[in-house]
Amino acid sequence: MRTIRVDETMKREAVRGNQVMGIVAAVAGWVVPGLGHLLLRRWSKAGVYFLCVGGLACAGLAMRGGIFGGGAEDLFDRLGFFADLGAGVFYFFAHQIQTAGPDIAHATGDYGTRLFAAAGMLNFLTVLEAYDIGRGGEAR
Amino acid sequence: MSALFGGLTHFGALVFFALVVSITFAFLSKRDVMERLKYTLWAFLAFLLVAVGIGWLMYPFTQ
């Protein structure tokens, strides 16, 4: 009887998660899109999020979109930097992926800037979900 | 990669964006496979409809 109770408690703990797991999943999910869900054994979500955020970020870079740097001067640039930062590893390696450099003088480059920022914001949403699942919230 | 995305038109970029964001939103908000499919389709069409609608509304101001 006691063994059963312990098992049930352990199951509840595993499902419930904790604050530390939530933070670890959130940070991992931010650095590599989908990694937080991978740690939480949400395989399909991890794959889909990596492909969607990565696809959007790579498309933005391939279209020679601009990447906002940390030394932003006005509010819009700071917002752009915050949005871009959300793409995690795609932001940190943006200059290696985008070998030709940005070209925002053309419309395609401008669309690329928006796509990359959208990838970052999308990843922030997945990070919030990873945090919620990790700390034991109701995951869909 | 540049060959794949570099030549995207405005509409092509819109379709790609709408598809990717719809799929992500579906996985974020729905649990069942059929629900996710339905939501993806609905959000994708809504993105396209709203974008084309807003473009159509702005058209007179370009004249």
N, CA and C atoms of all chains as a GROMACS GRO file, in nm:
protein
  609
    1MET      N    1   0.084  -0.121   0.000
    1MET     CA    2   0.000   0.000   0.000
    1MET      C    3   0.088   0.126   0.000
    2ARG      N    4   0.189   0.120   0.085
    2ARG     CA    5   0.280   0.235   0.097
    2ARG      C    6   0.355   0.258  -0.036
    3THR      N    7   0.396   0.145  -0.100
    3THR     CA    8   0.468   0.152  -0.227
    3THR      C    9   0.382   0.221  -0.333
    4ILE      N   10   0.256   0.182  -0.336
    4ILE     CA   11   0.164   0.242  -0.435
    4ILE      C   12   0.155   0.393  -0.415
    5ARG      N   13   0.143   0.431  -0.287
    5ARG     CA   14   0.132   0.575  -0.257
    5ARG      C   15   0.256   0.650  -0.305
    6VAL      N   16   0.374   0.591  -0.280
    6VAL     CA   17   0.499   0.655  -0.322
    6VAL      C   18   0.503   0.668  -0.473
    7ASP      N   19   0.463   0.560  -0.543
    7ASP     CA   20   0.462   0.564  -0.689
    7ASP      C   21   0.370   0.674  -0.741
    8GLU      N   22   0.252   0.681  -0.680
    8GLU     CA   23   0.158   0.784  -0.723
    8GLU      C   24   0.213   0.924  -0.700
    9THR      N   25   0.278   0.940  -0.584
    9THR     CA   26   0.338   1.070  -0.554
    9THR      C   27   0.446   1.104  -0.655
   10MET      N   28   0.530   1.003  -0.688
   10MET     CA   29   0.636   1.026  -0.786
   10MET      C   30   0.579   1.063  -0.921
   11LYS      N   31   0.469   0.996  -0.961
   11LYS     CA   32   0.406   1.029  -1.089
   11LYS      C   33   0.355   1.172  -1.089
   12ARG      N   34   0.291   1.208  -0.976
   12ARG     CA   35   0.239   1.344  -0.968
   12ARG      C   36   0.351   1.445  -0.977
   13GLU      N   37   0.463   1.413  -0.908
   13GLU     CA   38   0.578   1.505  -0.912
   13GLU      C   39   0.630   1.519  -1.055
   14ALA      N   40   0.638   1.403  -1.126
   14ALA     CA   41   0.692   1.405  -1.262
   14ALA      C   42   0.605   1.488  -1.354
   15VAL      N   43   0.473   1.475  -1.336
   15VAL     CA   44   0.380   1.550  -1.421
   15VAL      C   45   0.378   1.696  -1.379
   16ARG      N   46   0.385   1.717  -1.245
   16ARG     CA   47   0.369   1.852  -1.196
   16ARG      C   48   0.487   1.942  -1.232
   17GLY      N   49   0.607   1.884  -1.232
   17GLY     CA   50   0.724   1.965  -1.263
   17GLY      C   51   0.757   2.059  -1.150
   18ASN      N   52   0.848   2.150  -1.175
   18ASN     CA   53   0.884   2.247  -1.072
   18ASN      C   54   0.940   2.374  -1.137
   19GLN      N   55   0.963   2.470  -1.053
   19GLN     CA   56   1.006   2.602  -1.101
   19GLN      C   57   1.141   2.593  -1.174
   20VAL      N   58   1.231   2.514  -1.118
   20VAL     CA   59   1.366   2.503  -1.179
   20VAL      C   60   1.356   2.443  -1.319
   21MET      N   61   1.274   2.336  -1.330
   21MET     CA   62   1.257   2.272  -1.461
   21MET      C   63   1.197   2.370  -1.562
   22GLY      N   64   1.105   2.451  -1.513
   22GLY     CA   65   1.044   2.552  -1.601
   22GLY      C   66   1.146   2.651  -1.652
   23ILE      N   67   1.233   2.696  -1.563
   23ILE     CA   68   1.335   2.795  -1.604
   23ILE      C   69   1.436   2.731  -1.698
   24VAL      N   70   1.478   2.607  -1.666
   24VAL     CA   71   1.575   2.537  -1.752
   24VAL      C   72   1.516   2.518  -1.892
   25ALA      N   73   1.389   2.475  -1.898
   25ALA     CA   74   1.323   2.453  -2.027
   25ALA      C   75   1.309   2.584  -2.104
   26ALA      N   76   1.277   2.691  -2.032
   26ALA     CA   77   1.260   2.821  -2.098
   26ALA      C   78   1.392   2.870  -2.157
   27VAL      N   79   1.499   2.860  -2.078
   27VAL     CA   80   1.630   2.907  -2.127
   27VAL      C   81   1.676   2.821  -2.245
   28ALA      N   82   1.659   2.689  -2.231
   28ALA     CA   83   1.699   2.598  -2.340
   28ALA      C   84   1.618   2.627  -2.466
   29GLY      N   85   1.488   2.652  -2.448
   29GLY     CA   86   1.401   2.681  -2.561
   29GLY      C   87   1.433   2.814  -2.628
   30TRP      N   88   1.484   2.907  -2.548
   30TRP     CA   89   1.524   3.035  -2.606
   30TRP      C   90   1.653   3.019  -2.686
   31VAL      N   91   1.751   2.950  -2.630
   31VAL     CA   92   1.880   2.935  -2.698
   31VAL      C   93   1.863   2.856  -2.828
   32VAL      N   94   1.798   2.742  -2.819
   32VAL     CA   95   1.770   2.662  -2.940
   32VAL      C   96   1.620   2.638  -2.946
   33PRO      N   97   1.551   2.699  -3.041
   33PRO     CA   98   1.405   2.683  -3.049
   33PRO      C   99   1.365   2.533  -3.048
   34GLY      N  100   1.275   2.499  -2.959
   34GLY     CA  101   1.228   2.362  -2.949
   34GLY      C  102   1.303   2.276  -2.849
   35LEU      N  103   1.421   2.320  -2.807
   35LEU     CA  104   1.502   2.239  -2.714
   35LEU      C  105   1.434   2.226  -2.578
   36GLY      N  106   1.366   2.330  -2.534
   36GLY     CA  107   1.294   2.324  -2.407
   36GLY      C  108   1.189   2.215  -2.409
   37HIS      N  109   1.116   2.207  -2.519
   37HIS     CA  110   1.013   2.103  -2.531
   37HIS      C  111   1.077   1.965  -2.543
   38LEU      N  112   1.194   1.960  -2.606
   38LEU     CA  113   1.265   1.832  -2.619
   38LEU      C  114   1.303   1.781  -2.480
   39LEU      N  115   1.350   1.869  -2.394
   39LEU     CA  116   1.386   1.830  -2.257
   39LEU      C  117   1.264   1.782  -2.180
   40LEU      N  118   1.148   1.837  -2.216
   40LEU     CA  119   1.023   1.800  -2.148
   40LEU      C  120   0.952   1.684  -2.217
   41ARG      N  121   1.020   1.624  -2.314
   41ARG     CA  122   0.970   1.507  -2.388
   41ARG      C  123   0.845   1.538  -2.469
   42ARG      N  124   0.833   1.660  -2.516
   42ARG     CA  125   0.724   1.694  -2.610
   42ARG      C  126   0.786   1.692  -2.749
   43TRP      N  127   0.800   1.570  -2.801
   43TRP     CA  128   0.878   1.549  -2.924
   43TRP      C  129   0.823   1.625  -3.044
   44SER      N  130   0.693   1.609  -3.069
   44SER     CA  131   0.636   1.670  -3.190
   44SER      C  132   0.644   1.823  -3.183
   45LYS      N  133   0.612   1.876  -3.064
   45LYS     CA  134   0.618   2.023  -3.050
   45LYS      C  135   0.761   2.072  -3.070
   46ALA      N  136   0.857   2.000  -3.015
   46ALA     CA  137   0.998   2.040  -3.029
   46ALA      C  138   1.037   2.048  -3.176
   47GLY      N  139   1.001   1.945  -3.251
   47GLY     CA  140   1.035   1.942  -3.393
   47GLY      C  141   0.967   2.052  -3.472
   48VAL      N  142   0.839   2.068  -3.445
   48VAL     CA  143   0.762   2.170  -3.519
   48VAL      C  144   0.814   2.310  -3.487
   49TYR      N  145   0.839   2.337  -3.360
   49TYR     CA  146   0.886   2.471  -3.322
   49TYR      C  147   1.024   2.499  -3.381
   50PHE      N  148   1.111   2.398  -3.380
   50PHE     CA  149   1.244   2.420  -3.436
   50PHE      C  150   1.234   2.451  -3.586
   51LEU      N  151   1.152   2.371  -3.656
   51LEU     CA  152   1.139   2.390  -3.801
   51LEU      C  153   1.072   2.524  -3.834
   52CYS      N  154   0.968   2.558  -3.759
   52CYS     CA  155   0.896   2.682  -3.790
   52CYS      C  156   0.979   2.806  -3.756
   53VAL      N  157   1.032   2.811  -3.636
   53VAL     CA  158   1.113   2.928  -3.598
   53VAL      C  159   1.240   2.932  -3.681
   54GLY      N  160   1.305   2.818  -3.697
   54GLY     CA  161   1.428   2.811  -3.777
   54GLY      C  162   1.402   2.846  -3.923
   55GLY      N  163   1.294   2.795  -3.977
   55GLY     CA  164   1.259   2.823  -4.116
   55GLY      C  165   1.234   2.970  -4.139
   56LEU      N  166   1.159   3.030  -4.046
   56LEU     CA  167   1.128   3.173  -4.057
   56LEU      C  168   1.256   3.257  -4.044
   57ALA      N  169   1.341   3.221  -3.948
   57ALA     CA  170   1.466   3.296  -3.927
   57ALA      C  171   1.558   3.281  -4.048
   58CYS      N  172   1.572   3.158  -4.097
   58CYS     CA  173   1.661   3.135  -4.212
   58CYS      C  174   1.607   3.205  -4.337
   59ALA      N  175   1.475   3.205  -4.351
   59ALA     CA  176   1.416   3.276  -4.466
   59ALA      C  177   1.447   3.424  -4.457
   60GLY      N  178   1.433   3.480  -4.336
   60GLY     CA  179   1.464   3.622  -4.316
   60GLY      C  180   1.609   3.654  -4.349
   61LEU      N  181   1.700   3.564  -4.308
   61LEU     CA  182   1.842   3.586  -4.336
   61LEU      C  183   1.872   3.568  -4.484
   62ALA      N  184   1.809   3.467  -4.546
   62ALA     CA  185   1.831   3.442  -4.688
   62ALA      C  186   1.779   3.557  -4.774
   63MET      N  187   1.675   3.623  -4.725
   63MET     CA  188   1.622   3.738  -4.798
   63MET      C  189   1.702   3.865  -4.770
   64ARG      N  190   1.812   3.848  -4.698
   64ARG     CA  191   1.907   3.955  -4.664
   64ARG      C  192   1.843   4.064  -4.578
   65GLY      N  193   1.766   4.014  -4.481
   65GLY     CA  194   1.704   4.107  -4.386
   65GLY      C  195   1.805   4.164  -4.290
   66GLY      N  196   1.773   4.280  -4.234
   66GLY     CA  197   1.861   4.345  -4.138
   66GLY      C  198   1.846   4.282  -4.000
   67ILE      N  199   1.958   4.279  -3.926
   67ILE     CA  200   1.958   4.226  -3.789
   67ILE      C  201   1.992   4.342  -3.696
   68PHE      N  202   1.908   4.363  -3.596
   68PHE     CA  203   1.930   4.474  -3.502
   68PHE      C  204   2.039   4.438  -3.401
   69GLY      N  205   2.130   4.530  -3.379
   69GLY     CA  206   2.238   4.506  -3.283
   69GLY      C  207   2.202   4.558  -3.144
   70GLY      N  208   2.288   4.528  -3.049
   70GLY     CA  209   2.262   4.566  -2.910
   70GLY      C  210   2.273   4.716  -2.884
   71GLY      N  211   2.351   4.786  -2.965
   71GLY     CA  212   2.371   4.929  -2.942
   71GLY      C  213   2.266   5.014  -3.009
   72ALA      N  214   2.140   4.981  -2.988
   72ALA     CA  215   2.032   5.053  -3.054
   72ALA      C  216   2.016   5.193  -2.994
   73GLU      N  217   1.980   5.289  -3.079
   73GLU     CA  218   1.969   5.427  -3.033
   73GLU      C  219   1.825   5.467  -3.000
   74ASP      N  220   1.732   5.432  -3.088
   74ASP     CA  221   1.593   5.472  -3.060
   74ASP      C  222   1.509   5.352  -3.018
   75LEU      N  223   1.384   5.382  -2.980
   75LEU     CA  224   1.296   5.281  -2.923
   75LEU      C  225   1.264   5.170  -3.023
   76PHE      N  226   1.242   5.207  -3.149
   76PHE     CA  227   1.208   5.106  -3.249
   76PHE      C  228   1.324   5.008  -3.271
   77ASP      N  229   1.446   5.062  -3.270
   77ASP     CA  230   1.562   4.975  -3.285
   77ASP      C  231   1.575   4.881  -3.165
   78ARG      N  232   1.544   4.934  -3.047
   78ARG     CA  233   1.551   4.850  -2.926
   78ARG      C  234   1.447   4.739  -2.932
   79LEU      N  235   1.327   4.774  -2.979
   79LEU     CA  236   1.222   4.673  -2.994
   79LEU      C  237   1.264   4.568  -3.097
   80GLY      N  238   1.326   4.616  -3.206
   80GLY     CA  239   1.375   4.524  -3.308
   80GLY      C  240   1.481   4.431  -3.253
   81PHE      N  241   1.570   4.487  -3.170
   81PHE     CA  242   1.675   4.406  -3.108
   81PHE      C  243   1.614   4.300  -3.017
   82PHE      N  244   1.514   4.341  -2.938
   82PHE     CA  245   1.446   4.247  -2.848
   82PHE      C  246   1.380   4.135  -2.928
   83ALA      N  247   1.312   4.173  -3.037
   83ALA     CA  248   1.244   4.072  -3.120
   83ALA      C  249   1.345   3.977  -3.183
   84ASP      N  250   1.453   4.032  -3.236
   84ASP     CA  251   1.555   3.949  -3.301
   84ASP      C  252   1.622   3.854  -3.203
   85LEU      N  253   1.645   3.904  -3.082
   85LEU     CA  254   1.712   3.826  -2.979
   85LEU      C  255   1.636   3.697  -2.946
   86GLY      N  256   1.506   3.703  -2.966
   86GLY     CA  257   1.422   3.586  -2.939
   86GLY      C  258   1.455   3.464  -3.023
   87ALA      N  259   1.520   3.486  -3.136
   87ALA     CA  260   1.551   3.372  -3.226
   87ALA      C  261   1.667   3.288  -3.173
   88GLY      N  262   1.728   3.329  -3.061
   88GLY     CA  263   1.831   3.248  -2.996
   88GLY      C  264   1.952   3.223  -3.083
   89VAL      N  265   1.980   3.096  -3.107
   89VAL     CA  266   2.102   3.059  -3.180
   89VAL      C  267   2.105   3.116  -3.321
   90PHE      N  268   1.988   3.137  -3.379
   90PHE     CA  269   1.982   3.195  -3.514
   90PHE      C  270   2.024   3.342  -3.512
   91TYR      N  271   2.002   3.408  -3.398
   91TYR     CA  272   2.048   3.545  -3.384
   91TYR      C  273   2.199   3.548  -3.364
   92PHE      N  274   2.248   3.461  -3.276
   92PHE     CA  275   2.391   3.463  -3.244
   92PHE      C  276   2.478   3.427  -3.366
   93PHE      N  277   2.424   3.340  -3.452
   93PHE     CA  278   2.501   3.300  -3.570
   93PHE      C  279   2.448   3.364  -3.699
   94ALA      N  280   2.375   3.473  -3.683
   94ALA     CA  281   2.312   3.538  -3.800
   94ALA      C  282   2.416   3.579  -3.904
   95HIS      N  283   2.528   3.633  -3.858
   95HIS     CA  284   2.629   3.681  -3.953
   95HIS      C  285   2.701   3.566  -4.023
   96GLN      N  286   2.707   3.450  -3.955
   96GLN     CA  287   2.768   3.334  -4.020
   96GLN      C  288   2.672   3.274  -4.124
   97ILE      N  289   2.542   3.276  -4.091
   97ILE     CA  290   2.443   3.220  -4.184
   97ILE      C  291   2.425   3.314  -4.304
   98GLN      N  292   2.419   3.444  -4.272
   98GLN     CA  293   2.395   3.545  -4.377
   98GLN      C  294   2.530   3.598  -4.425
   99THR      N  295   2.595   3.523  -4.510
   99THR     CA  296   2.731   3.560  -4.552
   99THR      C  297   2.732   3.685  -4.642
  100ALA      N  298   2.623   3.706  -4.716
  100ALA     CA  299   2.619   3.819  -4.810
  100ALA      C  300   2.592   3.952  -4.740
  101GLY      N  301   2.548   3.946  -4.615
  101GLY     CA  302   2.517   4.069  -4.541
  101GLY      C  303   2.377   4.120  -4.572
  102PRO      N  304   2.327   4.211  -4.488
  102PRO     CA  305   2.190   4.261  -4.510
  102PRO      C  306   2.181   4.358  -4.629
  103ASP      N  307   2.063   4.363  -4.687
  103ASP     CA  308   2.039   4.456  -4.798
  103ASP      C  309   1.896   4.508  -4.786
  104ILE      N  310   1.878   4.603  -4.695
  104ILE     CA  311   1.742   4.652  -4.670
  104ILE      C  312   1.702   4.764  -4.764
  105ALA      N  313   1.789   4.795  -4.861
  105ALA     CA  314   1.754   4.896  -4.960
  105ALA      C  315   1.647   4.842  -5.055
  106HIS      N  316   1.641   4.708  -5.068
  106HIS     CA  317   1.540   4.646  -5.153
  106HIS      C  318   1.427   4.590  -5.068
  107ALA      N  319   1.310   4.578  -5.132
  107ALA     CA  320   1.191   4.533  -5.059
  107ALA      C  321   1.212   4.395  -4.999
  108THR      N  322   1.279   4.305  -5.072
  108THR     CA  323   1.299   4.168  -5.022
  108THR      C  324   1.376   4.169  -4.890
  109GLY      N  325   1.478   4.255  -4.880
  109GLY     CA  326   1.554   4.266  -4.756
  109GLY      C  327   1.468   4.317  -4.641
  110ASP      N  328   1.378   4.408  -4.674
  110ASP     CA  329   1.288   4.461  -4.572
  110ASP      C  330   1.192   4.352  -4.521
  111TYR      N  331   1.141   4.270  -4.615
  111TYR     CA  332   1.055   4.158  -4.572
  111TYR      C  333   1.136   4.062  -4.484
  112GLY      N  334   1.262   4.043  -4.522
  112GLY     CA  335   1.348   3.953  -4.444
  112GLY      C  336   1.366   4.001  -4.301
  113THR      N  337   1.380   4.133  -4.286
  113THR     CA  338   1.392   4.191  -4.151
  113THR      C  339   1.271   4.156  -4.066
  114ARG      N  340   1.152   4.169  -4.128
  114ARG     CA  341   1.027   4.140  -4.054
  114ARG      C  342   1.014   3.992  -4.024
  115LEU      N  343   1.053   3.908  -4.121
  115LEU     CA  344   1.042   3.763  -4.098
  115LEU      C  345   1.132   3.720  -3.983
  116PHE      N  346   1.253   3.776  -3.976
  116PHE     CA  347   1.345   3.737  -3.868
  116PHE      C  348   1.291   3.783  -3.733
  117ALA      N  349   1.237   3.905  -3.729
  117ALA     CA  350   1.179   3.955  -3.603
  117ALA      C  351   1.059   3.869  -3.563
  118ALA      N  352   0.979   3.828  -3.662
  118ALA     CA  353   0.863   3.743  -3.633
  118ALA      C  354   0.909   3.608  -3.577
  119ALA      N  355   1.020   3.556  -3.629
  119ALA     CA  356   1.074   3.429  -3.578
  119ALA      C  357   1.110   3.444  -3.431
  120GLY      N  358   1.172   3.557  -3.395
  120GLY     CA  359   1.209   3.581  -3.256
  120GLY      C  360   1.088   3.590  -3.165
  121MET      N  361   0.986   3.661  -3.208
  121MET     CA  362   0.866   3.676  -3.125
  121MET      C  363   0.792   3.543  -3.111
  122LEU      N  364   0.791   3.467  -3.222
  122LEU     CA  365   0.726   3.335  -3.219
  122LEU      C  366   0.798   3.245  -3.118
  123ASN      N  367   0.932   3.255  -3.116
  123ASN     CA  368   1.007   3.171  -3.024
  123ASN      C  369   0.980   3.211  -2.879
  124PHE      N  370   0.958   3.340  -2.855
  124PHE     CA  371   0.925   3.382  -2.718
  124PHE      C  372   0.795   3.315  -2.671
  125LEU      N  373   0.700   3.300  -2.764
  125LEU     CA  374   0.574   3.233  -2.728
  125LEU      C  375   0.600   3.087  -2.690
  126THR      N  376   0.685   3.021  -2.770
  126THR     CA  377   0.715   2.880  -2.739
  126THR      C  378   0.793   2.868  -2.608
  127VAL      N  379   0.877   2.969  -2.579
  127VAL     CA  380   0.953   2.969  -2.453
  127VAL      C  381   0.856   2.979  -2.334
  128LEU      N  382   0.756   3.065  -2.349
  128LEU     CA  383   0.657   3.079  -2.241
  128LEU      C  384   0.584   2.947  -2.219
  129GLU      N  385   0.552   2.878  -2.329
  129GLU     CA  386   0.482   2.749  -2.315
  129GLU      C  387   0.574   2.645  -2.250
  130ALA      N  388   0.702   2.645  -2.290
  130ALA     CA  389   0.798   2.550  -2.230
  130ALA      C  390   0.810   2.576  -2.080
  131TYR      N  391   0.813   2.703  -2.042
  131TYR     CA  392   0.820   2.738  -1.900
  131TYR      C  393   0.696   2.688  -1.826
  132ASP      N  394   0.581   2.708  -1.890
  132ASP     CA  395   0.455   2.666  -1.828
  132ASP      C  396   0.449   2.514  -1.811
  133ILE      N  397   0.490   2.442  -1.914
  133ILE     CA  398   0.490   2.295  -1.904
  133ILE      C  399   0.592   2.249  -1.800
  134GLY      N  400   0.710   2.311  -1.802
  134GLY     CA  401   0.816   2.272  -1.711
  134GLY      C  402   0.780   2.290  -1.565
  135ARG      N  403   0.707   2.395  -1.535
  135ARG     CA  404   0.669   2.417  -1.395
  135ARG      C  405   0.540   2.344  -1.358
  136GLY      N  406   0.488   2.266  -1.454
  136GLY     CA  407   0.375   2.180  -1.424
  136GLY      C  408   0.240   2.237  -1.458
  137GLY      N  409   0.238   2.340  -1.539
  137GLY     CA  410   0.110   2.399  -1.580
  137GLY      C  411   0.035   2.307  -1.676
  138GLU      N  412  -0.085   2.344  -1.706
  138GLU     CA  413  -0.166   2.263  -1.797
  138GLU      C  414  -0.115   2.280  -1.939
  139ALA      N  415  -0.053   2.176  -1.992
  139ALA     CA  416   0.002   2.183  -2.128
  139ALA      C  417  -0.096   2.129  -2.229
  140ARG      N  418  -0.105   2.195  -2.340
  140ARG     CA  419  -0.194   2.148  -2.447
  140ARG      C  420  -0.122   2.050  -2.536
  141MET      N  421   1.992   2.808  -4.989
  141MET     CA  422   1.891   2.877  -4.908
  141MET      C  423   1.854   3.011  -4.972
  142SER      N  424   1.956   3.084  -5.018
  142SER     CA  425   1.927   3.212  -5.084
  142SER      C  426   1.846   3.191  -5.211
  143ALA      N  427   1.877   3.081  -5.282
  143ALA     CA  428   1.803   3.052  -5.405
  143ALA      C  429   1.657   3.020  -5.375
  144LEU      N  430   1.634   2.959  -5.259
  144LEU     CA  431   1.498   2.920  -5.222
  144LEU      C  432   1.415   3.040  -5.176
  145PHE      N  433   1.475   3.124  -5.093
  145PHE     CA  434   1.399   3.235  -5.034
  145PHE      C  435   1.432   3.372  -5.095
  146GLY      N  436   1.548   3.383  -5.156
  146GLY     CA  437   1.593   3.513  -5.206
  146GLY      C  438   1.500   3.575  -5.308
  147GLY      N  439   1.436   3.492  -5.389
  147GLY     CA  440   1.350   3.545  -5.494
  147GLY      C  441   1.203   3.550  -5.457
  148LEU      N  442   1.173   3.541  -5.328
  148LEU     CA  443   1.033   3.543  -5.286
  148LEU      C  444   0.970   3.678  -5.316
  149THR      N  445   0.849   3.674  -5.370
  149THR     CA  446   0.774   3.799  -5.390
  149THR      C  447   0.710   3.838  -5.256
  150HIS      N  448   0.650   3.954  -5.252
  150HIS     CA  449   0.581   3.998  -5.132
  150HIS      C  450   0.471   3.897  -5.095
  151PHE      N  451   0.395   3.853  -5.196
  151PHE     CA  452   0.287   3.758  -5.170
  151PHE      C  453   0.344   3.622  -5.125
  152GLY      N  454   0.455   3.582  -5.188
  152GLY     CA  455   0.519   3.455  -5.149
  152GLY      C  456   0.564   3.458  -5.005
  153ALA      N  457   0.625   3.571  -4.964
  153ALA     CA  458   0.670   3.585  -4.826
  153ALA      C  459   0.549   3.584  -4.732
  154LEU      N  460   0.440   3.646  -4.775
  154LEU     CA  461   0.318   3.648  -4.693
  154LEU      C  462   0.264   3.507  -4.674
  155VAL      N  463   0.258   3.429  -4.781
  155VAL     CA  464   0.206   3.292  -4.774
  155VAL      C  465   0.295   3.208  -4.681
  156PHE      N  466   0.425   3.220  -4.696
  156PHE     CA  467   0.519   3.144  -4.612
  156PHE      C  468   0.503   3.182  -4.465
  157PHE      N  469   0.498   3.313  -4.439
  157PHE     CA  470   0.481   3.362  -4.302
  157PHE      C  471   0.349   3.310  -4.243
  158ALA      N  472   0.241   3.323  -4.321
  158ALA     CA  473   0.109   3.281  -4.272
  158ALA      C  474   0.107   3.132  -4.239
  159LEU      N  475   0.169   3.052  -4.324
  159LEU     CA  476   0.170   2.907  -4.302
  159LEU      C  477   0.247   2.870  -4.176
  160VAL      N  478   0.367   2.924  -4.164
  160VAL     CA  479   0.454   2.890  -4.050
  160VAL      C  480   0.392   2.936  -3.918
  161VAL      N  481   0.341   3.059  -3.915
  161VAL     CA  482   0.282   3.111  -3.792
  161VAL      C  483   0.153   3.036  -3.758
  162SER      N  484   0.075   3.000  -3.859
  162SER     CA  485  -0.049   2.924  -3.833
  162SER      C  486  -0.018   2.789  -3.770
  163ILE      N  487   0.082   2.721  -3.823
  163ILE     CA  488   0.119   2.589  -3.768
  163ILE      C  489   0.165   2.604  -3.622
  164THR      N  490   0.248   2.705  -3.597
  164THR     CA  491   0.298   2.725  -3.460
  164THR      C  492   0.183   2.758  -3.364
  165PHE      N  493   0.095   2.846  -3.406
  165PHE     CA  494  -0.020   2.882  -3.322
  165PHE      C  495  -0.107   2.760  -3.294
  166ALA      N  496  -0.124   2.675  -3.396
  166ALA     CA  497  -0.206   2.555  -3.378
  166ALA      C  498  -0.144   2.462  -3.274
  167PHE      N  499  -0.013   2.446  -3.278
  167PHE     CA  500   0.055   2.359  -3.181
  167PHE      C  501   0.055   2.423  -3.041
  168LEU      N  502   0.054   2.555  -3.036
  168LEU     CA  503   0.053   2.622  -2.906
  168LEU      C  504  -0.084   2.615  -2.840
  169SER      N  505  -0.189   2.616  -2.921
  169SER     CA  506  -0.322   2.633  -2.862
  169SER      C  507  -0.411   2.510  -2.868
  170LYS      N  508  -0.378   2.411  -2.951
  170LYS     CA  509  -0.465   2.293  -2.963
  170LYS      C  510  -0.389   2.165  -2.932
  171ARG      N  511  -0.462   2.065  -2.885
  171ARG     CA  512  -0.398   1.940  -2.845
  171ARG      C  513  -0.424   1.829  -2.946
  172ASP      N  514  -0.545   1.820  -2.995
  172ASP     CA  515  -0.584   1.713  -3.086
  172ASP      C  516  -0.532   1.740  -3.228
  173VAL      N  517  -0.498   1.631  -3.300
  173VAL     CA  518  -0.442   1.646  -3.435
  173VAL      C  519  -0.542   1.713  -3.529
  174MET      N  520  -0.667   1.668  -3.524
  174MET     CA  521  -0.769   1.725  -3.613
  174MET      C  522  -0.795   1.872  -3.580
  175GLU      N  523  -0.796   1.900  -3.450
  175GLU     CA  524  -0.815   2.041  -3.408
  175GLU      C  525  -0.701   2.128  -3.459
  176ARG      N  526  -0.579   2.073  -3.454
  176ARG     CA  527  -0.463   2.148  -3.501
  176ARG      C  528  -0.471   2.173  -3.651
  177LEU      N  529  -0.513   2.070  -3.725
  177LEU     CA  530  -0.527   2.086  -3.870
  177LEU      C  531  -0.630   2.193  -3.905
  178LYS      N  532  -0.745   2.183  -3.837
  178LYS     CA  533  -0.852   2.281  -3.862
  178LYS      C  534  -0.805   2.422  -3.828
  179TYR      N  535  -0.738   2.435  -3.713
  179TYR     CA  536  -0.693   2.568  -3.670
  179TYR      C  537  -0.588   2.624  -3.765
  180THR      N  538  -0.497   2.535  -3.811
  180THR     CA  539  -0.394   2.580  -3.905
  180THR      C  540  -0.458   2.635  -4.032
  181LEU      N  541  -0.554   2.560  -4.085
  181LEU     CA  542  -0.621   2.602  -4.209
  181LEU      C  543  -0.696   2.734  -4.188
  182TRP      N  544  -0.766   2.741  -4.075
  182TRP     CA  545  -0.846   2.860  -4.045
  182TRP      C  546  -0.757   2.982  -4.028
  183ALA      N  547  -0.651   2.969  -3.950
  183ALA     CA  548  -0.561   3.083  -3.926
  183ALA      C  549  -0.488   3.123  -4.055
  184PHE      N  550  -0.448   3.023  -4.134
  184PHE     CA  551  -0.378   3.052  -4.259
  184PHE      C  552  -0.466   3.133  -4.353
  185LEU      N  553  -0.590   3.088  -4.370
  185LEU     CA  554  -0.683   3.161  -4.458
  185LEU      C  555  -0.715   3.300  -4.401
  186ALA      N  556  -0.726   3.308  -4.269
  186ALA     CA  557  -0.754   3.438  -4.206
  186ALA      C  558  -0.638   3.536  -4.229
  187PHE      N  559  -0.516   3.486  -4.215
  187PHE     CA  560  -0.399   3.572  -4.240
  187PHE      C  561  -0.403   3.627  -4.383
  188LEU      N  562  -0.427   3.536  -4.479
  188LEU     CA  563  -0.429   3.578  -4.620
  188LEU      C  564  -0.542   3.676  -4.646
  189LEU      N  565  -0.660   3.642  -4.594
  189LEU     CA  566  -0.777   3.726  -4.618
  189LEU      C  567  -0.758   3.867  -4.561
  190VAL      N  568  -0.709   3.873  -4.438
  190VAL     CA  569  -0.690   4.004  -4.373
  190VAL      C  570  -0.583   4.085  -4.447
  191ALA      N  571  -0.473   4.019  -4.486
  191ALA     CA  572  -0.365   4.091  -4.555
  191ALA      C  573  -0.413   4.145  -4.690
  192VAL      N  574  -0.481   4.060  -4.765
  192VAL     CA  575  -0.531   4.104  -4.896
  192VAL      C  576  -0.638   4.212  -4.876
  193GLY      N  577  -0.722   4.195  -4.775
  193GLY     CA  578  -0.827   4.293  -4.745
  193GLY      C  579  -0.769   4.429  -4.711
  194ILE      N  580  -0.667   4.429  -4.623
  194ILE     CA  581  -0.605   4.556  -4.585
  194ILE      C  582  -0.536   4.620  -4.707
  195GLY      N  583  -0.472   4.536  -4.788
  195GLY     CA  584  -0.409   4.587  -4.911
  195GLY      C  585  -0.512   4.650  -5.004
  196TRP      N  586  -0.626   4.584  -5.014
  196TRP     CA  587  -0.735   4.635  -5.099
  196TRP      C  588  -0.788   4.767  -5.044
  197LEU      N  589  -0.801   4.777  -4.913
  197LEU     CA  590  -0.851   4.901  -4.850
  197LEU      C  591  -0.751   5.016  -4.870
  198MET      N  592  -0.622   4.985  -4.871
  198MET     CA  593  -0.520   5.090  -4.886
  198MET      C  594  -0.500   5.132  -5.030
  199TYR      N  595  -0.551   5.053  -5.123
  199TYR     CA  596  -0.526   5.078  -5.266
  199TYR      C  597  -0.564   5.219  -5.310
  200PRO      N  598  -0.682   5.274  -5.271
  200PRO     CA  599  -0.718   5.409  -5.316
  200PRO      C  600  -0.616   5.515  -5.276
  201PHE      N  601  -0.545   5.496  -5.165
  201PHE     CA  602  -0.450   5.597  -5.119
  201PHE      C  603  -0.321   5.600  -5.204
  202THR      N  604  -0.304   5.498  -5.287
  202THR     CA  605  -0.183   5.496  -5.372
  202THR      C  606  -0.204   5.576  -5.498
  203GLN      N  607  -0.327   5.613  -5.528
  203GLN     CA  608  -0.355   5.683  -5.653
  203GLN      C  609  -0.317   5.831  -5.644
   0.00000   0.00000   0.00000
